[in-house]
Amino acid sequence: MRILETRSLRWPDEAATQAFAERLALCPTLLDASLELHGSLGAGKTSLVRHLLRALGVAGRIKSPSYAVLESYDLADWGSAGLVSHFDFYRFSDPREWEDAGFRDIFSAPGLKLSEWPEKAEGMLPTADLQVWIEAQDDDSRQVELRAGTARGQVLLQQLEQAS
């Protein structure tokens, strides 16, 4: 993937992860973007998604799609762009499963797409607008790198800076 722009962040604690998610939720471009979340088990990918979904107004239980692969959320206040699709490709053994499951239609439709473990569907996913790389540190903080892969991703980075 071609990287157009990057930002490095440090989240000292869970509250910083939540604050980042809340700022991201304020970005108008987000609701029609594709984000990839990278990191080892326990890095905080699902925690970030939960904070983001809460900030976008999702009420009730937010499940990890580890077994179902996909959990969808309808943000009624956002109209047709208000569909959030949260993918977890961790259990994929073959990237072709992505095609067989019909995910191409979801990725080509309006709405926010959040993909955990995208490397398991490598070669099948369209270019992510923004990649979020999360690395847990020994002190329980998180080192984060944001990588814009598209012009929309660059706009997201700019909107994030403005929301700070």
C-alpha positions as a Python dict, from the first residue, in 0.01 Angstrom:
ca = {
    (1, 'M'): (0, 0, 0),
    (2, 'R'): (123, 345, -86),
    (3, 'I'): (146, 571, 219),
    (4, 'L'): (60, 935, 149),
    (5, 'E'): (100, 1074, 500),
    (6, 'T'): (168, 949, 854),
    (7, 'R'): (121, 1065, 1212),
    (8, 'S'): (265, 915, 1529),
    (9, 'L'): (81, 924, 1861),
    (10, 'R'): (120, 782, 2206),
    (11, 'W'): (-178, 677, 2414),
    (12, 'P'): (-59, 666, 2776),
    (13, 'D'): (-377, 492, 2897),
    (14, 'E'): (-727, 376, 2807),
    (15, 'A'): (-862, 729, 2857),
    (16, 'A'): (-630, 850, 2579),
    (17, 'T'): (-761, 575, 2350),
    (18, 'Q'): (-1115, 687, 2426),
    (19, 'A'): (-1029, 1054, 2369),
    (20, 'F'): (-876, 968, 2031),
    (21, 'A'): (-1187, 769, 1934),
    (22, 'E'): (-1408, 1062, 2033),
    (23, 'R'): (-1201, 1302, 1817),
    (24, 'L'): (-1213, 1056, 1527),
    (25, 'A'): (-1592, 1031, 1559),
    (26, 'L'): (-1614, 1408, 1501),
    (27, 'C'): (-1450, 1379, 1157),
    (28, 'P'): (-1719, 1417, 886),
    (29, 'T'): (-1517, 1210, 639),
    (30, 'L'): (-1512, 910, 873),
    (31, 'L'): (-1861, 783, 797),
    (32, 'D'): (-1768, 677, 445),
    (33, 'A'): (-1413, 562, 514),
    (34, 'S'): (-1230, 232, 538),
    (35, 'L'): (-997, 188, 835),
    (36, 'E'): (-760, -100, 893),
    (37, 'L'): (-654, -176, 1249),
    (38, 'H'): (-317, -346, 1288),
    (39, 'G'): (-151, -482, 1599),
    (40, 'S'): (-82, -797, 1792),
    (41, 'L'): (-336, -974, 2013),
    (42, 'G'): (-419, -744, 2302),
    (43, 'A'): (-280, -431, 2136),
    (44, 'G'): (-614, -249, 2170),
    (45, 'K'): (-776, -276, 1828),
    (46, 'T'): (-1115, -388, 1957),
    (47, 'S'): (-1101, -139, 2246),
    (48, 'L'): (-1050, 141, 1996),
    (49, 'V'): (-1345, 18, 1789),
    (50, 'R'): (-1570, -1, 2096),
    (51, 'H'): (-1479, 353, 2201),
    (52, 'L'): (-1536, 476, 1844),
    (53, 'L'): (-1875, 307, 1814),
    (54, 'R'): (-1984, 452, 2148),
    (55, 'A'): (-1870, 798, 2035),
    (56, 'L'): (-2074, 754, 1715),
    (57, 'G'): (-2384, 679, 1923),
    (58, 'V'): (-2406, 300, 1927),
    (59, 'A'): (-2594, 190, 2239),
    (60, 'G'): (-2615, -157, 2382),
    (61, 'R'): (-2368, -441, 2358),
    (62, 'I'): (-2081, -406, 2114),
    (63, 'K'): (-1955, -753, 2029),
    (64, 'S'): (-1621, -846, 1881),
    (65, 'P'): (-1679, -1013, 1545),
    (66, 'S'): (-1404, -1270, 1610),
    (67, 'Y'): (-1631, -1565, 1536),
    (68, 'A'): (-1897, -1402, 1319),
    (69, 'V'): (-1635, -1211, 1113),
    (70, 'L'): (-1877, -918, 1070),
    (71, 'E'): (-2088, -711, 1308),
    (72, 'S'): (-2296, -430, 1158),
    (73, 'Y'): (-2433, -121, 1329),
    (74, 'D'): (-2690, 120, 1194),
    (75, 'L'): (-2645, 479, 1300),
    (76, 'A'): (-2999, 593, 1223),
    (77, 'D'): (-2914, 961, 1267),
    (78, 'W'): (-2662, 946, 984),
    (79, 'G'): (-2889, 829, 698),
    (80, 'S'): (-2748, 600, 427),
    (81, 'A'): (-2391, 673, 536),
    (82, 'G'): (-2479, 550, 886),
    (83, 'L'): (-2391, 186, 838),
    (84, 'V'): (-2081, 70, 1024),
    (85, 'S'): (-1933, -266, 933),
    (86, 'H'): (-1682, -406, 1182),
    (87, 'F'): (-1479, -695, 1044),
    (88, 'D'): (-1241, -928, 1225),
    (89, 'F'): (-1048, -1143, 980),
    (90, 'Y'): (-839, -1316, 1249),
    (91, 'R'): (-986, -1660, 1182),
    (92, 'F'): (-955, -1642, 804),
    (93, 'S'): (-731, -1915, 671),
    (94, 'D'): (-756, -1813, 306),
    (95, 'P'): (-803, -1455, 176),
    (96, 'R'): (-1050, -1587, -82),
    (97, 'E'): (-1297, -1636, 203),
    (98, 'W'): (-1349, -1260, 184),
    (99, 'E'): (-1480, -1289, -171),
    (100, 'D'): (-1685, -1601, -96),
    (101, 'A'): (-1857, -1424, 195),
    (102, 'G'): (-1979, -1141, -31),
    (103, 'F'): (-1787, -866, 145),
    (104, 'R'): (-1705, -693, -185),
    (105, 'D'): (-2057, -547, -188),
    (106, 'I'): (-2018, -408, 164),
    (107, 'F'): (-1686, -244, 84),
    (108, 'S'): (-1828, -82, -229),
    (109, 'A'): (-2135, 56, -47),
    (110, 'P'): (-2148, 377, 160),
    (111, 'G'): (-2062, 354, 527),
    (112, 'L'): (-1772, 310, 766),
    (113, 'K'): (-1568, -9, 739),
    (114, 'L'): (-1344, -112, 1030),
    (115, 'S'): (-1117, -410, 963),
    (116, 'E'): (-919, -591, 1229),
    (117, 'W'): (-651, -836, 1111),
    (118, 'P'): (-670, -712, 749),
    (119, 'E'): (-353, -903, 661),
    (120, 'K'): (-563, -1222, 679),
    (121, 'A'): (-761, -1092, 378),
    (122, 'E'): (-456, -950, 204),
    (123, 'G'): (-501, -890, -166),
    (124, 'M'): (-879, -888, -135),
    (125, 'L'): (-946, -568, 57),
    (126, 'P'): (-958, -236, -124),
    (127, 'T'): (-701, 25, -26),
    (128, 'A'): (-770, 150, 323),
    (129, 'D'): (-820, 521, 367),
    (130, 'L'): (-644, 502, 701),
    (131, 'Q'): (-436, 234, 866),
    (132, 'V'): (-407, 245, 1244),
    (133, 'W'): (-102, 57, 1375),
    (134, 'I'): (-116, -1, 1753),
    (135, 'E'): (174, -138, 1953),
    (136, 'A'): (145, -212, 2325),
    (137, 'Q'): (440, -88, 2529),
    (138, 'D'): (587, -235, 2848),
    (139, 'D'): (428, 44, 3055),
    (140, 'D'): (79, -42, 2913),
    (141, 'S'): (79, 268, 2695),
    (142, 'R'): (25, 237, 2321),
    (143, 'Q'): (248, 364, 2042),
    (144, 'V'): (23, 444, 1745),
    (145, 'E'): (98, 524, 1385),
    (146, 'L'): (-170, 655, 1152),
    (147, 'R'): (-104, 599, 781),
    (148, 'A'): (-317, 764, 516),
    (149, 'G'): (-341, 552, 201),
    (150, 'T'): (-585, 770, 8),
    (151, 'A'): (-683, 1135, -27),
    (152, 'R'): (-977, 1062, 206),
    (153, 'G'): (-728, 931, 461),
    (154, 'Q'): (-528, 1253, 434),
    (155, 'V'): (-847, 1451, 495),
    (156, 'L'): (-917, 1234, 801),
    (157, 'L'): (-572, 1315, 939),
    (158, 'Q'): (-636, 1687, 886),
    (159, 'Q'): (-979, 1664, 1048),
    (160, 'L'): (-827, 1479, 1344),
    (161, 'E'): (-575, 1759, 1394),
    (162, 'Q'): (-853, 2017, 1382),
    (163, 'A'): (-1056, 1820, 1638),
    (164, 'S'): (-762, 1821, 1885),
}
